[in-house]
């Protein structure tokens, strides 16, 4: 947050920060592993003292906030590399929850496809018509972008599937088709006998 007038474009009367707004509640910090080291020091200070000072201000504001932090990075590795403060890591690592990548929980893919189909289908009242091969191909793909990538693909295919068309492999994005063909051909090369 900031007080009135500490920089050009500052809102008249100032603006409360995220910790002030979350006082008495929970603050979710996404992609904490990408936070710069100097900002990590500021966050650690707030977590330790439970106080904030607005930019351009002098008043110490007490805050009582529960923090939930998320990242796609291995923070222990980032600590070892010097990219993440160890003291902040141990301050945040009170109750770690590991959410497996989509490629590690392929059984969820069908449920997510159906959900996103209903969400993005132009005509939400129509019955879902999805070819079984579509589900199979989607399960075979590695999903490096996790659920966000699957959501994006489903939004795209819902925009191109015709009104009375069944969702099938022909609707898949080209990059998925190419990636799966490459993986299939690499597997077939790997099992060829050497004689």
N, C-alpha and C positions, 0 to 999 in steps of 0.2 A: 504494500500500500504506500501511499504518499500523501503529504500535506499539500495544501493549496500553493501552487506556484513554484515548485522546485525545478521544473523544466518546462520547455515550450510544449504546449498542447495538454498540459495537466488540467484536469477537471477542476472547475471552481469549487472550492470547499474541500478538495482532496478526494481520496478514494481509499476505502478499506482494502487491505490485502486479503489473500486467500485464508491465511491463518485466523485473521480477525473474523471473517465471514463464517469460518468453520468452528468458531469457539463454542464449546459444549457439544460438539459433534465429531464427525469423521471427515478427514481430508484424504482423497485418493491421489497419489502422485504416480503418474504413469511414466514409463521409460526412465526410471531413476538412474539406471546404469549409464545413461547418456548425459547426466548432469555434470557440468564443469566443476573442477576441483574447488575453485573459490566459492561457488554457490553451495557446494557440499559443506564447506566450513560454516557458511551462514545457516544452512538447514540444521546442522548439528548443534549450533549455538541455540537456536530456537527450541529444539527438542530437549536440550539440557536445562535451559533456564525457564522455559515456558513463558517467554516474553518476546514481544516484537517492538520495533521502533519503526515508524513510517519514514520513508525517504523524505528528507527535508524537515523532519520533526525531531523532538527531543523527549516527548512523552513516552514512557515505557508502558506498554499495554500488555497485561497478563492474558494468556490464552491457554485454554484447556482443550487440546485437540488430540484425538486418536488418529494415527497415520497408518494408512495402508499404502504400500509401495509395490509397484510392479515393474518388471523388466524382462527382456528377452535374453539378457546376458547372464553369464555365470559370474555373479558378483565376487565369489571367492577368487576366481581367476583374475578378475579386474583388480582386486586388492593386491594380488601378487605382482601384477604388471605395473602397479603404481597409478592406475587410472581411477581407483575408487578408494576413499579413505577407510581404513580398517575400523576406526572408532565409529564412524557412521554406519558401516556394515553391521557391527555388533549391536549398535543402538536400534537398528531397524529389524534385525533378524531375530525377533522375539518369538514369532510363531510362523515359520516358513510354510508356505503351501506351494507345492509343485503342481502346475497344470501341464499335463503332457501335451506335446505337439499333436496336431491333427493326424499326422502320419503314424503316431503311436496309438491312436484310438480310432482305427478305421471303422469300427462298428457304429460310430456316431455320424458318419458321412451321410448315410441314407436319411436319417432323421433331419439333419441339417439341410440337405437338398430339398426335402419336402417342405420344411419350414420356410426356406428362402423362396421356393417356388410360389407358395401361398402369399408371401410378403410382396414379391415383385411382379406377380402375374397381373397383367392389365385388367383381366376379368377375374377377380378374386372368388366369384361365386362358382366358377366352372370347376368341375372335378379334375383332379390332378391326373394327367396321363403322361407317364414317364416310362420309356422303354427300359427293360431290365439291363440291357447292355450299357445304357447310359450310367446306371448305378455302378456296374462292374468296372467300367473304364475310370469313373471318378474315384473308386476305391483303389485302383492301381496307381494313380498319380501320387506323387510324393508330397505335394502341398507345402512348398517352402514358405509360402506366405500365410500358412495356417488358415484359421476360420475366415479371416478377412479376405484372403484370396478366393476361397470357396464362395463367400458372399458376393464378391465382385463378379465371379464367373456366372453365378446364378442370375444376378441382375442383368448381365449381358445377354445370356441365352433367353431369358424371359422377354427381352426386347425384340428378339429376332424370330422366336417361334410363332408360327401362324395360329390363328384362332382355333381351328379344329385339328391342328397338327399334334402329333405325339412327340414329346421331347426325346430326341435320340442323339446318337453320336455325331450325326451331321451338324448339330448345333454347337458342338464343342469348339472352343477357341483353337485356332491353328497352332499356337504354341504348345498346347497340351497334346494335341495329336502328334506333333513333331517330337516332343519329348518322349512320349510313350513309344513311338516307333523307334527312336534311337535306343532306348533302354531295351526294347525287345530284340533289336538287332545285335546289341552288345552281348546280351545273354546268349543268343544263338552262336555268336563267335566264340564265346567262352567255353561252350560245351562241344565244339567241333573236335574230333580226334586229330592228333598231330601227324598221323601217317596217311 
